[in-house]
Amino acid sequence: MRIAKFRSGGVVRTGLVTGDEIQPLHHSLDELVGGATPEPLGGRIPLTAVELLAPLTVDCRGLLCCGINYVEHQRESAEAFVKDVPEYPILFFKTPAAVADPFAALDLDPHVSTEFDWEVELGVVIGRGGRDIAAEDAEQHIFGYTVVNDVTARDVQHRHKQWHLGKNVDRSTPVGPWIVTADELGYPPVVDVALTVNGVRKQHATTRDMVFSIADQIAVISRYLELRPGDVLATGTPAGVGFARTPAEFLRDGDVVEASIDGIGSVHNQVRARTAVSA
């Protein structure tokens, strides 16, 4: 199933996507992630008539992200970040405020950063929560999968050493366009991830190339904190990011960036490099 969060007539709802239509559902996304069976509510609506929203539950704490999790990305980032393939997952956190809707314009303020970079990632949505989850049990805790574009302010990331500020610019990270339930992709999902800027491919890899598997990440994270229904794991990006290119490339006003994952779909966003006006 493809389960989406959408706005129609000023009301936020959850729906089941089939083809180019969406069927409103009786239950909220929180209830569905928690195990409720989808129940139709009203007739189908063309997708073109609704606004798709980032498929986060109300209680989602944000994105639990794994950095430097593809070997080729580690190699291209060695001078800037990690000289060797990491022995343990490099984990950081994005708050819900950093998340943008799947087709929203990205207002990337040049006074905040002049080095906004792209990172396509597979997002894993937790269904059943827990602590100390064994790697061999990880599959039982997954509700589904989504697309994440972990947009990062590189100059801020380098300036402050800790990654939090550079990774948490408000409304910079598109997620969506919906959640594909785990039964649709198999386990572990072996899918292609790709990203283009203005139609030019910048990233392309398969999730088979991850250093730390989804099961590894769930096991490590849950050792230290309780995973909760609706939490999202962003599982790392492959090679091809902008800062590692020669010359370096960053997102500019008017650029269209599209992050795609086979079997799920794409988030598609245009950059608006506008300076925020203080209230």
C-alpha positions in Angstrom: 0.0 0.0 0.0 1.0 3.6 -0.6 -0.3 5.7 2.4 -0.1 9.4 2.0 -0.8 12.4 4.2 -2.6 15.2 2.3 -4.5 18.5 2.6 -7.8 19.0 0.8 -10.3 21.8 1.5 -8.1 23.0 4.3 -8.4 19.6 6.1 -5.4 17.3 6.7 -6.2 13.6 6.1 -4.6 10.3 5.4 -5.3 8.4 2.1 -4.5 5.3 0.2 -2.8 6.1 -3.2 -3.8 4.0 -6.2 -2.6 5.2 -9.6 -3.3 8.9 -9.9 -6.0 8.9 -7.3 -6.2 9.0 -3.5 -8.8 7.3 -1.3 -9.4 9.1 2.0 -9.2 6.8 5.0 -11.0 6.8 8.3 -7.9 6.5 10.4 -5.1 9.0 11.0 -1.5 8.2 10.0 -0.6 7.7 13.6 -3.3 5.1 13.9 -2.3 3.3 10.7 1.4 3.2 11.7 0.3 1.9 15.1 -1.5 -1.1 13.4 -5.0 0.0 12.5 -6.6 -1.5 9.4 -7.3 1.1 6.6 -11.0 1.9 6.3 -12.2 4.0 3.3 -13.9 7.3 4.0 -15.7 8.9 1.0 -14.9 8.7 -2.7 -11.5 8.9 -4.5 -9.9 12.2 -5.3 -7.5 12.9 -8.2 -4.0 13.5 -6.8 -3.8 16.7 -8.8 -6.6 18.1 -6.6 -4.8 17.6 -3.3 -1.6 18.8 -1.6 0.6 16.0 -0.6 2.3 16.5 2.8 5.4 14.9 4.4 4.2 11.6 5.7 5.2 12.2 9.3 3.0 11.1 12.2 1.9 13.8 14.7 4.1 12.1 17.4 7.2 11.7 15.1 10.2 13.0 16.9 12.1 13.6 13.6 14.6 11.8 11.4 17.3 9.6 13.0 20.0 9.8 10.3 23.0 7.7 9.5 26.0 9.5 8.0 28.7 8.3 5.7 26.9 5.0 5.1 28.0 4.1 1.6 31.6 3.3 0.8 31.9 5.5 -2.2 30.5 8.4 -0.3 33.0 7.8 2.5 35.8 7.9 -0.1 34.6 11.2 -1.7 34.2 12.7 1.8 37.4 11.3 3.4 39.2 14.6 3.4 36.3 16.6 4.8 34.8 14.1 7.3 35.9 10.5 7.9 39.2 9.1 6.6 38.2 5.5 6.9 35.0 3.4 6.6 33.4 3.9 10.0 33.5 1.1 12.5 30.2 2.2 14.1 27.3 4.1 12.6 27.6 7.8 12.6 24.2 9.0 13.8 22.6 12.5 14.0 19.1 13.9 14.4 16.9 16.1 12.3 13.9 17.7 14.0 10.4 17.8 12.4 10.9 21.5 11.8 13.7 20.6 9.3 11.2 18.6 7.2 9.6 19.9 4.0 6.7 18.6 2.0 7.5 16.4 -1.0 6.7 19.0 -3.7 7.1 22.2 -1.7 9.4 25.0 -2.9 12.5 25.1 -0.8 13.2 28.5 0.6 17.0 28.2 1.1 18.1 31.5 2.5 21.5 32.5 1.1 22.1 34.5 4.4 21.9 31.2 6.2 24.1 29.3 3.8 25.6 29.6 0.3 26.4 25.8 0.2 23.1 23.9 0.3 23.8 20.4 -0.8 21.7 17.4 -1.8 21.5 13.8 -0.3 19.0 11.2 -1.5 18.3 8.6 1.2 15.9 5.7 1.9 13.7 6.5 4.8 12.5 3.7 7.1 9.3 4.3 9.1 9.1 2.5 12.4 5.9 0.7 13.1 6.3 -1.2 16.4 8.6 0.5 18.8 11.0 -0.9 21.3 14.3 -0.9 23.1 17.3 -3.2 22.6 15.9 -4.6 19.3 18.0 -7.5 18.0 19.2 -7.1 14.4 17.5 -10.3 13.5 14.2 -8.9 14.8 14.4 -5.5 13.1 12.0 -6.4 10.2 9.2 -6.8 12.7 9.5 -3.2 13.7 9.3 -1.6 10.2 6.0 -0.1 9.0 7.2 1.1 5.6 9.6 3.2 3.5 9.7 6.7 2.1 12.1 9.0 0.2 14.3 11.6 2.0 16.4 14.4 0.5 18.7 15.3 3.4 19.5 18.8 2.2 22.5 20.1 4.2 24.1 23.5 4.7 27.7 22.4 4.1 29.4 25.7 5.2 27.4 25.6 8.4 28.2 21.9 9.0 31.9 22.5 8.6 31.9 25.8 10.6 30.3 24.3 13.7 32.0 20.8 13.6 28.9 19.2 15.2 26.4 18.5 12.4 23.2 19.6 14.1 22.9 23.2 12.7 23.9 22.4 9.2 21.4 19.5 9.1 18.5 21.3 10.7 17.7 24.4 8.6 14.0 24.9 8.8 11.9 23.3 6.1 14.9 22.2 4.1 14.5 18.4 3.9 11.8 17.0 1.7 10.2 13.7 2.7 7.6 11.7 0.9 5.7 11.5 -1.3 4.1 8.8 0.8 4.9 5.7 2.8 5.1 2.4 0.9 4.3 -0.4 3.4 7.0 -2.9 4.1 5.3 -5.8 2.4 5.6 -4.0 -1.0 9.4 -3.9 -1.0 10.5 -7.0 0.7 13.2 -7.3 3.3 15.8 -6.0 3.3 14.7 -3.8 0.4 17.2 -3.8 -2.4 16.3 -0.7 -4.4 18.0 1.9 -6.6 18.3 5.4 -5.1 19.0 8.4 -7.4 19.0 12.2 -7.5 18.9 14.7 -10.3 19.4 18.5 -10.4 17.7 20.2 -13.4 17.4 16.8 -15.0 21.1 15.9 -14.7 21.8 12.8 -12.6 24.1 13.5 -9.6 23.6 10.3 -7.5 22.8 6.7 -8.3 23.4 3.6 -6.2 21.6 0.6 -4.7 20.8 0.1 -1.0 22.8 -3.1 -1.3 25.9 -0.8 -1.0 25.1 0.4 2.6 27.9 0.0 5.1 25.5 -0.5 8.0 22.2 -2.3 7.1 18.8 -1.2 8.2 18.9 -4.0 10.8 22.3 -2.7 12.1 20.9 0.8 12.5 17.8 -0.3 14.3 19.8 -2.5 16.7 22.3 0.3 17.5 19.8 3.1 17.9 17.4 1.1 20.0 20.3 0.2 22.4 20.4 3.8 23.5 16.9 5.1 23.0 13.5 3.7 22.6 12.3 3.7 19.0 8.6 4.8 18.8 5.9 4.2 16.1 6.3 6.9 13.4 10.0 7.5 14.0 11.9 7.7 10.7 15.4 6.4 10.0 17.3 8.2 7.1 19.7 5.5 6.2 22.5 7.4 4.5 23.4 8.8 1.0 25.5 7.4 -1.8 28.3 9.2 -3.6 27.7 12.2 -5.8 27.0 15.0 -3.3 27.7 18.5 -4.4 30.6 19.5 -2.1 32.7 16.6 -3.2 32.5 17.5 -6.9 35.3 19.4 -8.8 34.4 22.2 -8.8 32.0 22.0 -5.9 28.3 22.3 -6.8 25.5 23.6 -4.6 21.8 24.3 -5.0 20.9 27.7 -6.5 17.8 29.8 -7.0 15.5 28.1 -9.5 17.2 24.7 -9.4 14.8 21.7 -9.5 16.0 18.8 -7.4 14.4 15.4 -7.6 15.2 12.5 -5.3 13.8 9.1 -6.3 13.7 5.5 -5.0 12.5 2.6 -7.1 9.3 1.1 -5.8 8.5 4.2 -3.8 8.5 7.4 -5.9 10.1 10.8 -5.9 10.2 14.1 -4.1 10.5 17.0 -6.5 11.3 20.5 -5.3 12.3 23.8 -6.7 14.8 26.0 -4.9 13.8 29.6 -4.0 16.9 31.3 -2.6 15.1 34.1 -1.0 16.3 36.0 2.1 13.9 35.7 5.0 12.2 38.9 6.2 12.3 39.3 10.0 9.0 39.9 11.7 
